[in-house]
Each structure stands twice: as C-alpha cells, then as structure tokens.
Amino acid sequence: MRPLSRRTLRELLCLLVDLGVHTVHTVRAQRAEGHVLPGERQVGDITRAELMDCLGRMDAAGLHVYVRRVRMWLGLVWEWAVEHGHAEVNVPATIKAERAFGSRPVKHFAAVSLPEVPALMQRLALEADIQSVLACRLLAYTWVRTGELRGMLWAEIDGDVWRIPAARMKRRRDHLVPLPAQAVEIIEALRARSRGAAYVLPADHRTDRAMSENAVLYLLHRIGYKGRMTGHGWRSVGSTWANERGYPADVIERQLAHEPDDDVRAVYNRAEYLPQRRAMLQAWADWLDALTAG
C-alpha cells in the first residue's frame, strides 16, 4: 500500500475519530507503524450512509477535489481492514465520486466581445513581432488551445495544414488545423529564427523547451487587457463570429476540436470538414486583418 504523507495521515485519522472508529492499523506515514484512536467502533461497523454523510458535508462546503481524495484515502483504510478480516466490504470503494459529489465550476476564460476586437487588433499591431505577439496572432487565426500551440513542432507542419497528435489533444484524437495564409506567413517568419529548435515556439533561452505557458497572457496584461482577454479567449471570439455569420455548427465545433454532445452523433459524425473549415478560417483571418488596417 502506498504510504501517505504525515499531513494526509493526520487529516484522515481525525476524520476516522469523528466517525468513532476504535482501532486503525492501516495507514503508514513514512515509517510510522500503527495508530490507535479513541472511540468504540471498528472500521467494519461504519455504514455507507455514515460515510456519505461525512463526505457530503465536505462536498457541500465546496471541497469537491478534496472530498475525492478523502474518499480515496478511506478506501486504503477499508482495503487493509478487508484483507485482515476487520470488514467484509470496502465501503468507500462503493461510492462513485463522479455521481456522489459535485465538481468545480467550469472555468471560463476571459474573452473580449466582437465589438472590442478592432481595438485589440489595432493595439496588438503596435507591438514588435516578438514571439509572444506572433503566438497571440496564431491563436487568433487558428482557434487552438494555448497548450496545443505551445507544443507545436516543425514536424507537425505540412504546408498549410497542421496535424496536432492525439497525445496533445484534450479529446485524445488527432486534430487537423487548416492554416490561413496569415498563419502560414507567421510560421515561416518563425522558421527563419528557429535556431534549430524542434518547437515552432521555443523558450527564450532553451531551444529544447516550449515557450512559457503564460507568455501570451502576460502580453495581454501588458497591453491593457488583464482580466478582459486571454489566449484561450480567441476560441470564444472566433466561434461567436462564425455563428453570427451562419457557418454550420458541425464545422465550427470541429475546428474547436469539440465532440458532439449526442453520443450517437459523435460516433457517426467523423467528418473533418477540412475544405469548409479552411474557407471559414481564411475569411476570419481576412476580417481580423481588415480590422487591424482600419
């Protein structure tokens, strides 16, 4: 059994004391052997309802991640108890966290509204073509996630198509990204300064690492968009633009590398929509350029 840290052990033992457990020889922190707790009950006497009541209080307090860890730690206690005849069932293991507990609210990335895009593009045009600026523009032109862009390798670029391997994608499937002419131009400018790096956007002082995950965010903070825009926010802005112009939902969602909400539809709809997405992104890039010129 994997040892728990001393802090985790103390928290877990306090929880078991609250449940009235009498003896626990189950958890080891480094070389600590056994732990005797005050109380009158054995591990095997604790019911699932009692555990759910205790864990439910944590969940109600908003400790959605922590309560899952506690359930896992309790499972180690019951695992030992079952093996040594102190309980018949690993009760915590019967609690399915995904159904029993809440989850953290979805984090929404800050994004400007469409009417605010012209001012952002014109402000961005005042910056020199440093790497963070070029990265921000690539995010705008392609609607990819920041992590996907940071990991871009020269080996993944084939002319005006970028194939992101499944290992780097949230949905664990390859993602083809058609590159508008403006994105290709930026990539060629980056190639000229690549210093032999495998990464299209290497770290400032290390060619064997990707650029900082916060480089684009710091750029946006510096030019006055802190709390108003993020690199990830371009996905929302681009999607809004495309929806307002009547592009098909399947084309937009495929560009965002989203899966359909309908499981059956997800199975049958494997189309890449590459020609449609290429036309959509080129129109979007031209629109952004027109705003910059304006």
CORBEL-V946675 format. One record per residue. N is the residue number from 0. RES is the residue in three letters. PSI is psi in degrees with one decimal (* if undefined). Layout:
n=N res=RES psi=PSI
n=N res=RES psi=PSI
This chain:
n=0 res=MET psi=137.1
n=1 res=ARG psi=127.6
n=2 res=PRO psi=148.6
n=3 res=LEU psi=155.1
n=4 res=SER psi=161.0
n=5 res=ARG psi=-39.0
n=6 res=ARG psi=-45.5
n=7 res=THR psi=-41.5
n=8 res=LEU psi=-45.9
n=9 res=ARG psi=-43.4
n=10 res=GLU psi=-41.8
n=11 res=LEU psi=-42.1
n=12 res=LEU psi=-37.3
n=13 res=CYS psi=-38.7
n=14 res=LEU psi=-42.3
n=15 res=LEU psi=-33.3
n=16 res=VAL psi=-42.7
n=17 res=ASP psi=-32.3
n=18 res=LEU psi=-5.3
n=19 res=GLY psi=19.6
n=20 res=VAL psi=139.7
n=21 res=HIS psi=-56.2
n=22 res=THR psi=131.1
n=23 res=VAL psi=117.7
n=24 res=HIS psi=34.8
n=25 res=THR psi=-31.9
n=26 res=VAL psi=136.8
n=27 res=ARG psi=132.5
n=28 res=ALA psi=111.2
n=29 res=GLN psi=-110.5
n=30 res=ARG psi=7.7
n=31 res=ALA psi=135.2
n=32 res=GLU psi=-78.8
n=33 res=GLY psi=162.6
n=34 res=HIS psi=126.8
n=35 res=VAL psi=128.4
n=36 res=LEU psi=148.2
n=37 res=PRO psi=153.5
n=38 res=GLY psi=-175.2
n=39 res=GLU psi=-0.2
n=40 res=ARG psi=153.8
n=41 res=GLN psi=160.5
n=42 res=VAL psi=-42.6
n=43 res=GLY psi=-12.9
n=44 res=ASP psi=-12.6
n=45 res=ILE psi=130.2
n=46 res=THR psi=163.0
n=47 res=ARG psi=-37.4
n=48 res=ALA psi=-37.9
n=49 res=GLU psi=-42.7
n=50 res=LEU psi=-43.0
n=51 res=MET psi=-35.7
n=52 res=ASP psi=-43.8
n=53 res=CYS psi=-48.3
n=54 res=LEU psi=-32.5
n=55 res=GLY psi=-32.5
n=56 res=ARG psi=-38.2
n=57 res=MET psi=-44.9
n=58 res=ASP psi=-41.0
n=59 res=ALA psi=-26.5
n=60 res=ALA psi=0.9
n=61 res=GLY psi=8.6
n=62 res=LEU psi=59.9
n=63 res=HIS psi=-34.6
n=64 res=VAL psi=-44.4
n=65 res=TYR psi=-40.3
n=66 res=VAL psi=-30.1
n=67 res=ARG psi=-37.7
n=68 res=ARG psi=-43.3
n=69 res=VAL psi=-42.1
n=70 res=ARG psi=-38.8
n=71 res=MET psi=-44.0
n=72 res=TRP psi=-42.8
n=73 res=LEU psi=-35.7
n=74 res=GLY psi=-33.5
n=75 res=LEU psi=-39.2
n=76 res=VAL psi=-49.1
n=77 res=TRP psi=-30.5
n=78 res=GLU psi=-45.0
n=79 res=TRP psi=-43.5
n=80 res=ALA psi=-40.0
n=81 res=VAL psi=-43.8
n=82 res=GLU psi=-30.1
n=83 res=HIS psi=14.2
n=84 res=GLY psi=16.6
n=85 res=HIS psi=-5.8
n=86 res=ALA psi=153.7
n=87 res=GLU psi=-28.0
n=88 res=VAL psi=140.7
n=89 res=ASN psi=87.8
n=90 res=VAL psi=-46.5
n=91 res=PRO psi=-30.7
n=92 res=ALA psi=-19.5
n=93 res=THR psi=-7.8
n=94 res=ILE psi=113.9
n=95 res=LYS psi=108.1
n=96 res=ALA psi=-37.6
n=97 res=GLU psi=-23.7
n=98 res=ARG psi=-28.1
n=99 res=ALA psi=-30.3
n=100 res=PHE psi=161.6
n=101 res=GLY psi=-175.7
n=102 res=SER psi=162.0
n=103 res=ARG psi=144.4
n=104 res=PRO psi=145.2
n=105 res=VAL psi=131.7
n=106 res=LYS psi=119.6
n=107 res=HIS psi=125.8
n=108 res=PHE psi=137.0
n=109 res=ALA psi=138.2
n=110 res=ALA psi=137.9
n=111 res=VAL psi=162.1
n=112 res=SER psi=164.7
n=113 res=LEU psi=-42.5
n=114 res=PRO psi=-18.2
n=115 res=GLU psi=-10.3
n=116 res=VAL psi=-41.7
n=117 res=PRO psi=-44.9
n=118 res=ALA psi=-39.3
n=119 res=LEU psi=-45.9
n=120 res=MET psi=-39.4
n=121 res=GLN psi=-34.8
n=122 res=ARG psi=-39.7
n=123 res=LEU psi=-32.3
n=124 res=ALA psi=-18.0
n=125 res=LEU psi=-13.7
n=126 res=GLU psi=149.8
n=127 res=ALA psi=162.4
n=128 res=ASP psi=56.4
n=129 res=ILE psi=167.6
n=130 res=GLN psi=-41.2
n=131 res=SER psi=-35.1
n=132 res=VAL psi=-44.9
n=133 res=LEU psi=-37.6
n=134 res=ALA psi=-41.1
n=135 res=CYS psi=-41.5
n=136 res=ARG psi=-39.2
n=137 res=LEU psi=-39.3
n=138 res=LEU psi=-41.8
n=139 res=ALA psi=-43.8
n=140 res=TYR psi=-24.6
n=141 res=THR psi=-18.9
n=142 res=TRP psi=22.9
n=143 res=VAL psi=166.6
n=144 res=ARG psi=155.0
n=145 res=THR psi=-43.2
n=146 res=GLY psi=-36.1
n=147 res=GLU psi=-40.2
n=148 res=LEU psi=-44.0
n=149 res=ARG psi=-36.1
n=150 res=GLY psi=3.9
n=151 res=MET psi=129.1
n=152 res=LEU psi=151.0
n=153 res=TRP psi=-32.4
n=154 res=ALA psi=-17.0
n=155 res=GLU psi=-9.0
n=156 res=ILE psi=125.7
n=157 res=ASP psi=90.3
n=158 res=GLY psi=-115.0
n=159 res=ASP psi=27.0
n=160 res=VAL psi=135.3
n=161 res=TRP psi=119.9
n=162 res=ARG psi=111.4
n=163 res=ILE psi=121.9
n=164 res=PRO psi=154.3
n=165 res=ALA psi=-33.6
n=166 res=ALA psi=-24.7
n=167 res=ARG psi=-0.4
n=168 res=MET psi=143.8
n=169 res=LYS psi=-37.5
n=170 res=ARG psi=4.0
n=171 res=ARG psi=46.6
n=172 res=ARG psi=148.3
n=173 res=ASP psi=145.2
n=174 res=HIS psi=121.1
n=175 res=LEU psi=127.9
n=176 res=VAL psi=110.4
n=177 res=PRO psi=134.8
n=178 res=LEU psi=117.3
n=179 res=PRO psi=163.9
n=180 res=ALA psi=-36.4
n=181 res=GLN psi=-37.7
n=182 res=ALA psi=-40.4
n=183 res=VAL psi=-40.4
n=184 res=GLU psi=-42.2
n=185 res=ILE psi=-42.6
n=186 res=ILE psi=-39.0
n=187 res=GLU psi=-35.4
n=188 res=ALA psi=-37.5
n=189 res=LEU psi=-33.4
n=190 res=ARG psi=-37.2
n=191 res=ALA psi=-22.0
n=192 res=ARG psi=22.5
n=193 res=SER psi=-19.7
n=194 res=ARG psi=26.1
n=195 res=GLY psi=9.7
n=196 res=ALA psi=149.9
n=197 res=ALA psi=-28.1
n=198 res=TYR psi=141.0
n=199 res=VAL psi=-34.3
n=200 res=LEU psi=77.5
n=201 res=PRO psi=166.4
n=202 res=ALA psi=157.7
n=203 res=ASP psi=-41.1
n=204 res=HIS psi=8.8
n=205 res=ARG psi=113.0
n=206 res=THR psi=-11.8
n=207 res=ASP psi=8.7
n=208 res=ARG psi=155.6
n=209 res=ALA psi=161.9
n=210 res=MET psi=160.6
n=211 res=SER psi=141.1
n=212 res=GLU psi=-18.3
n=213 res=ASN psi=7.6
n=214 res=ALA psi=-47.3
n=215 res=VAL psi=-38.9
n=216 res=LEU psi=-43.3
n=217 res=TYR psi=-37.7
n=218 res=LEU psi=-48.3
n=219 res=LEU psi=-35.6
n=220 res=HIS psi=-44.5
n=221 res=ARG psi=-33.8
n=222 res=ILE psi=12.5
n=223 res=GLY psi=15.7
n=224 res=TYR psi=25.2
n=225 res=LYS psi=128.6
n=226 res=GLY psi=-4.3
n=227 res=ARG psi=-26.0
n=228 res=MET psi=145.4
n=229 res=THR psi=167.0
n=230 res=GLY psi=-40.9
n=231 res=HIS psi=-26.9
n=232 res=GLY psi=-21.6
n=233 res=TRP psi=-28.2
n=234 res=ARG psi=-43.1
n=235 res=SER psi=-43.4
n=236 res=VAL psi=-47.6
n=237 res=GLY psi=-41.5
n=238 res=SER psi=-42.8
n=239 res=THR psi=-46.5
n=240 res=TRP psi=-47.9
n=241 res=ALA psi=-40.4
n=242 res=ASN psi=-40.0
n=243 res=GLU psi=-24.4
n=244 res=ARG psi=7.7
n=245 res=GLY psi=17.8
n=246 res=TYR psi=145.3
n=247 res=PRO psi=140.4
n=248 res=ALA psi=-39.4
n=249 res=ASP psi=-37.2
n=250 res=VAL psi=-44.9
n=251 res=ILE psi=-47.7
n=252 res=GLU psi=-34.2
n=253 res=ARG psi=-37.4
n=254 res=GLN psi=-34.6
n=255 res=LEU psi=-1.9
n=256 res=ALA psi=37.0
n=257 res=HIS psi=150.6
n=258 res=GLU psi=146.7
n=259 res=PRO psi=145.3
n=260 res=ASP psi=-30.7
n=261 res=ASP psi=118.2
n=262 res=ASP psi=-40.8
n=263 res=VAL psi=-43.5
n=264 res=ARG psi=-37.6
n=265 res=ALA psi=-35.7
n=266 res=VAL psi=-43.9
n=267 res=TYR psi=-23.9
n=268 res=ASN psi=88.2
n=269 res=ARG psi=9.7
n=270 res=ALA psi=141.9
n=271 res=GLU psi=-22.2
n=272 res=TYR psi=37.6
n=273 res=LEU psi=-45.4
n=274 res=PRO psi=-42.1
n=275 res=GLN psi=-39.9
n=276 res=ARG psi=-35.7
n=277 res=ARG psi=-46.3
n=278 res=ALA psi=-39.9
n=279 res=MET psi=-46.5
n=280 res=LEU psi=-33.6
n=281 res=GLN psi=-39.8
n=282 res=ALA psi=-39.6
n=283 res=TRP psi=-45.4
n=284 res=ALA psi=-39.7
n=285 res=ASP psi=-38.2
n=286 res=TRP psi=-44.3
n=287 res=LEU psi=-42.0
n=288 res=ASP psi=-37.4
n=289 res=ALA psi=-36.8
n=290 res=LEU psi=-41.4
n=291 res=THR psi=-44.3
n=292 res=ALA psi=-35.3
n=293 res=GLY psi=*
